[in-house]
Amino acid sequence: MTPRELRALCLSFNAAVEEFPFNPQTSVFKVGGKLFALTDLDARPLKVNLKCAPEDAVRLRAEHPDLIVPGWHMNKRHWNTVTVDGALPDRLVRELVEDSYDLVVAGLPRADRLRLDRP
């Protein structure tokens, strides 16, 4: 997956936005004001921090050592840093990004979730 494809994927979700609160290089993708993906799209190798259910986070790290590790500068229980350099299947990366988005949406107040469901 290329940086352009990762950015397009993150922005493809309903109400997703890209912000740069830390510096001009670090893309922060949010929904409802909450972070679901964080990356430096110019970094090599390309890596992205994604939210993950704690039990899935541990399993994914065991299944993909060195490619999926505890979230860098994040809560290690709920975040993974995923290396997106082609070693992981693009399908898995897409699923992980979608899962991160879904977890964040599930944590939003009910009124915000309902607004996201409207076309």
Accessible surface in RSA format (square Angstrom, percent):
REM  Atomic radii and reference values for relative SASA: ProtOr
REM  Chains: A
REM  Algorithm: Lee & Richards
REM  Probe-radius: 1.40
REM  Slices: 20
REM RES _ NUM      All-atoms   Total-Side   Main-Chain    Non-polar    All polar
REM                ABS   REL    ABS   REL    ABS   REL    ABS   REL    ABS   REL
RES MET A   1    32.22  16.7   4.74   3.1  27.48  65.4   7.08   6.0  25.14  33.3
RES THR A   2    68.85  49.0  66.41  67.3   2.43   5.8  65.91  88.5   2.93   4.4
RES PRO A   3    35.65  26.0  35.32  32.2   0.33   1.2  35.55  29.3   0.10   0.6
RES ARG A   4   201.55  84.6 192.76  98.3   8.79  20.9  73.33 100.2 128.22  77.7
RES GLU A   5    89.26  51.2  83.35  63.1   5.91  14.1  36.09  69.8  53.18  43.4
RES LEU A   6     0.00   0.0   0.00   0.0   0.00   0.0   0.00   0.0   0.00   0.0
RES ARG A   7   103.34  43.4 103.34  52.7   0.00   0.0  20.33  27.8  83.01  50.3
RES ALA A   8    59.82  55.0  48.34  74.6  11.48  26.1  55.13  77.6   4.68  12.4
RES LEU A   9    29.27  16.3  24.02  17.2   5.25  13.2  29.05  20.4   0.22   0.6
RES CYS A  10     0.00   0.0   0.00   0.0   0.00   0.0   0.00   0.0   0.00   0.0
RES LEU A  11    57.28  31.9  38.54  27.6  18.74  47.1  38.68  27.2  18.61  50.1
RES SER A  12    81.38  68.8  40.91  54.6  40.47  93.2  45.04  95.9  36.33  50.9
RES PHE A  13    34.22  17.1  26.47  16.4   7.75  20.2  29.75  18.0   4.47  12.8
RES ASN A  14    79.88  55.1  65.72  63.5  14.15  34.1  32.94  79.3  46.93  45.4
RES ALA A  15    55.62  51.1  25.99  40.1  29.63  67.4  43.61  61.4  12.01  31.8
RES ALA A  16    14.50  13.3   0.00   0.0  14.50  33.0   0.00   0.0  14.50  38.4
RES VAL A  17    69.70  45.9  66.80  60.5   2.90   7.0  69.70  60.6   0.00   0.0
RES GLU A  18    34.08  19.6   9.47   7.2  24.61  58.6   5.70  11.0  28.38  23.2
RES GLU A  19    69.51  39.9  65.69  49.7   3.82   9.1  27.20  52.6  42.31  34.5
RES PHE A  20   102.69  51.4  76.90  47.6  25.79  67.1  77.73  47.1  24.96  71.4
RES PRO A  21    76.91  56.0  32.58  29.7  44.32 161.1  45.59  37.6  31.31 194.6
RES PHE A  22   134.15  67.1 100.63  62.3  33.52  87.2 105.13  63.7  29.02  83.0
RES ASN A  23    60.27  41.6  52.26  50.5   8.02  19.3  24.46  58.9  35.81  34.6
RES PRO A  24   111.12  81.0  89.13  81.2  21.99  79.9  93.89  77.5  17.23 107.1
RES GLN A  25    95.14  53.2  87.41  63.9   7.73  18.4  36.07  76.8  59.07  44.8
RES THR A  26    21.74  15.5  21.74  22.0   0.00   0.0   8.91  12.0  12.83  19.4
RES SER A  27     2.82   2.4   2.82   3.8   0.00   0.0   0.00   0.0   2.82   3.9
RES VAL A  28     2.28   1.5   2.28   2.1   0.00   0.0   2.28   2.0   0.00   0.0
RES PHE A  29     0.00   0.0   0.00   0.0   0.00   0.0   0.00   0.0   0.00   0.0
RES LYS A  30    42.42  20.7  42.42  26.0   0.00   0.0   9.08   8.2  33.34  35.5
RES VAL A  31     0.22   0.1   0.00   0.0   0.22   0.5   0.22   0.2   0.00   0.0
RES GLY A  32    45.55  56.2   0.00   N/A  45.55  56.2  25.08  68.8  20.47  45.8
RES GLY A  33    57.13  70.4   0.00   N/A  57.13  70.4  31.86  87.4  25.26  56.6
RES LYS A  34   119.98  58.5 118.40  72.6   1.58   3.8  63.27  57.0  56.70  60.4
RES LEU A  35    41.06  22.9  32.23  23.1   8.83  22.2  32.23  22.6   8.83  23.8
RES PHE A  36     0.00   0.0   0.00   0.0   0.00   0.0   0.00   0.0   0.00   0.0
RES ALA A  37     0.00   0.0   0.00   0.0   0.00   0.0   0.00   0.0   0.00   0.0
RES LEU A  38    29.70  16.5  28.52  20.4   1.18   3.0  28.52  20.0   1.18   3.2
RES THR A  39     3.42   2.4   0.00   0.0   3.42   8.1   3.42   4.6   0.00   0.0
RES ASP A  40    49.64  34.8  44.44  44.2   5.21  12.3  16.45  38.7  33.19  33.1
RES LEU A  41    25.60  14.3  24.65  17.6   0.95   2.4  24.65  17.3   0.95   2.6
RES ASP A  42   113.66  79.6  95.59  95.1  18.07  42.7  27.12  63.8  86.53  86.3
RES ALA A  43    35.49  32.6  26.46  40.8   9.03  20.5  35.49  50.0   0.00   0.0
RES ARG A  44   158.99  66.8 124.54  63.5  34.46  82.0  75.73 103.5  83.26  50.5
RES PRO A  45    68.66  50.0  59.32  54.1   9.33  33.9  65.39  54.0   3.27  20.3
RES LEU A  46     6.68   3.7   5.02   3.6   1.65   4.2   5.02   3.5   1.65   4.5
RES LYS A  47    92.36  45.1  87.81  53.9   4.55  10.8  34.69  31.2  57.67  61.4
RES VAL A  48     1.14   0.7   0.00   0.0   1.14   2.7   1.14   1.0   0.00   0.0
RES ASN A  49     6.06   4.2   5.74   5.5   0.33   0.8   0.40   1.0   5.66   5.5
RES LEU A  50     3.38   1.9   3.34   2.4   0.04   0.1   3.34   2.3   0.04   0.1
RES LYS A  51    59.73  29.1  57.43  35.2   2.30   5.5  16.98  15.3  42.75  45.5
RES CYS A  52    11.71   8.9  10.25  11.4   1.46   3.4   3.27   8.3   8.44   9.1
RES ALA A  53    21.20  19.5  17.42  26.9   3.78   8.6  19.91  28.0   1.29   3.4
RES PRO A  54    30.82  22.5  29.44  26.8   1.39   5.0  30.22  25.0   0.60   3.7
RES GLU A  55   123.44  70.9 108.55  82.1  14.90  35.5  67.00 129.6  56.44  46.1
RES ASP A  56    53.24  37.3  53.23  53.0   0.01   0.0   3.15   7.4  50.09  50.0
RES ALA A  57     0.51   0.5   0.51   0.8   0.00   0.0   0.51   0.7   0.00   0.0
RES VAL A  58    97.59  64.2  95.98  86.9   1.60   3.9  96.58  83.9   1.01   2.7
RES ARG A  59   112.74  47.3 106.53  54.3   6.22  14.8  61.31  83.8  51.44  31.2
RES LEU A  60     7.60   4.2   7.60   5.4   0.00   0.0   7.60   5.3   0.00   0.0
RES ARG A  61    45.86  19.3  41.07  20.9   4.79  11.4  23.08  31.5  22.78  13.8
RES ALA A  62    79.08  72.7  48.27  74.5  30.81  70.1  59.80  84.2  19.28  51.1
RES GLU A  63    94.59  54.3  64.85  49.1  29.73  70.8  38.57  74.6  56.02  45.7
RES HIS A  64    43.60  23.8  40.53  28.2   3.08   7.9  28.98  29.9  14.62  17.0
RES PRO A  65    87.55  63.8  75.81  69.1  11.75  42.7  78.80  65.1   8.75  54.4
RES ASP A  66   125.43  87.9 104.18 103.7  21.25  50.3  29.65  69.8  95.79  95.5
RES LEU A  67    40.41  22.5  40.05  28.7   0.36   0.9  40.24  28.3   0.17   0.5
RES ILE A  68     1.37   0.8   0.15   0.1   1.22   2.9   0.15   0.1   1.22   3.3
RES VAL A  69    55.62  36.6  55.16  49.9   0.46   1.1  55.62  48.3   0.00   0.0
RES PRO A  70    56.85  41.4  51.26  46.7   5.59  20.3  51.26  42.3   5.59  34.8
RES GLY A  71     0.00   0.0   0.00   N/A   0.00   0.0   0.00   0.0   0.00   0.0
RES TRP A  72   171.70  68.9 168.95  81.8   2.76   6.5 146.14  77.9  25.56  41.5
RES HIS A  73   138.52  75.7 104.74  72.8  33.78  86.4  77.81  80.2  60.71  70.6
RES MET A  74    40.39  20.9  23.01  15.2  17.38  41.4  17.34  14.7  23.05  30.5
RES ASN A  75    89.16  61.5  70.86  68.5  18.30  44.1  31.21  75.1  57.95  56.0
RES LYS A  76   101.57  49.6  98.39  60.4   3.18   7.6  82.39  74.2  19.19  20.4
RES ARG A  77   154.54  64.9 143.38  73.1  11.17  26.6  57.91  79.1  96.63  58.6
RES HIS A  78    52.92  28.9  52.92  36.8   0.00   0.0  33.15  34.2  19.78  23.0
RES TRP A  79    23.26   9.3  23.26  11.3   0.00   0.0   9.44   5.0  13.81  22.4
RES ASN A  80     3.03   2.1   3.03   2.9   0.00   0.0   1.50   3.6   1.53   1.5
RES THR A  81     8.57   6.1   8.26   8.4   0.32   0.8   8.26  11.1   0.32   0.5
RES VAL A  82     1.60   1.1   1.60   1.4   0.00   0.0   1.60   1.4   0.00   0.0
RES THR A  83    11.04   7.8  11.04  11.2   0.00   0.0   4.92   6.6   6.12   9.2
RES VAL A  84     4.63   3.0   1.19   1.1   3.44   8.3   2.06   1.8   2.57   7.0
RES ASP A  85    80.38  56.3  42.80  42.6  37.58  88.9  24.96  58.8  55.41  55.3
RES GLY A  86    53.43  65.9   0.00   N/A  53.43  65.9  25.20  69.1  28.24  63.2
RES ALA A  87    65.88  60.6  27.27  42.1  38.61  87.8  38.70  54.5  27.18  72.0
RES LEU A  88     4.06   2.3   1.94   1.4   2.13   5.4   2.02   1.4   2.04   5.5
RES PRO A  89    78.51  57.2  66.01  60.2  12.50  45.4  78.07  64.5   0.44   2.7
RES ASP A  90    56.12  39.3  49.59  49.4   6.53  15.4  13.49  31.8  42.63  42.5
RES ARG A  91   160.75  67.5 158.81  81.0   1.94   4.6  58.61  80.1 102.14  61.9
RES LEU A  92    31.89  17.8  30.62  21.9   1.26   3.2  31.51  22.1   0.38   1.0
RES VAL A  93     0.99   0.7   0.99   0.9   0.00   0.0   0.99   0.9   0.00   0.0
RES ARG A  94   107.63  45.2 106.77  54.4   0.86   2.1  39.06  53.4  68.58  41.6
RES GLU A  95    71.13  40.8  69.42  52.5   1.71   4.1  32.57  63.0  38.56  31.5
RES LEU A  96    15.83   8.8  14.85  10.6   0.98   2.5  14.85  10.4   0.98   2.6
RES VAL A  97     0.00   0.0   0.00   0.0   0.00   0.0   0.00   0.0   0.00   0.0
RES GLU A  98    83.93  48.2  83.93  63.5   0.00   0.0   8.16  15.8  75.76  61.9
RES ASP A  99    73.73  51.6  72.09  71.8   1.63   3.9  17.36  40.9  56.37  56.2
RES SER A 100     0.00   0.0   0.00   0.0   0.00   0.0   0.00   0.0   0.00   0.0
RES TYR A 101    18.37   8.6  18.37  10.4   0.00   0.0  15.72  11.8   2.65   3.3
RES ASP A 102    70.49  49.4  65.22  64.9   5.26  12.4  27.13  63.8  43.36  43.2
RES LEU A 103    62.73  34.9  54.85  39.2   7.88  19.8  55.81  39.2   6.92  18.6
RES VAL A 104    10.32   6.8   5.05   4.6   5.27  12.7   8.58   7.5   1.74   4.7
RES VAL A 105    26.63  17.5  26.63  24.1   0.00   0.0  26.63  23.1   0.00   0.0
RES ALA A 106    68.79  63.2  47.25  72.9  21.54  49.0  51.61  72.7  17.18  45.5
RES GLY A 107    66.35  81.8   0.00   N/A  66.35  81.8  35.46  97.3  30.88  69.2
RES LEU A 108     4.91   2.7   2.29   1.6   2.62   6.6   2.65   1.9   2.26   6.1
RES PRO A 109    83.38  60.8  71.58  65.3  11.80  42.9  83.38  68.8   0.00   0.0
RES ARG A 110   163.31  68.6 157.23  80.2   6.07  14.5  54.49  74.5 108.82  65.9
RES ALA A 111    56.93  52.3  49.48  76.4   7.46  17.0  52.84  74.4   4.10  10.9
RES ASP A 112    36.95  25.9  35.27  35.1   1.69   4.0   8.43  19.8  28.52  28.4
RES ARG A 113    80.42  33.8  79.56  40.6   0.87   2.1  18.09  24.7  62.33  37.8
RES LEU A 114    74.03  41.2  72.34  51.8   1.68   4.2  72.34  50.8   1.68   4.5
RES ARG A 115   136.13  57.2 123.78  63.1  12.35  29.4  52.89  72.3  83.24  50.4
RES LEU A 116    22.61  12.6  18.46  13.2   4.15  10.4  20.10  14.1   2.51   6.8
RES ASP A 117   116.32  81.5  85.65  85.2  30.67  72.5  30.44  71.6  85.89  85.7
RES ARG A 118   156.55  65.7 145.03  73.9  11.52  27.4  55.58  76.0 100.97  61.2
RES PRO A 119   180.32 131.4 107.36  97.9  72.96 265.2 146.92 121.3  33.40 207.6
END  Absolute sums over single chains surface
CHAIN  1 A     6894.0       5671.4       1222.6       3883.3       3010.7
END  Absolute sums over all chains
TOTAL          6894.0       5671.4       1222.6       3883.3       3010.7
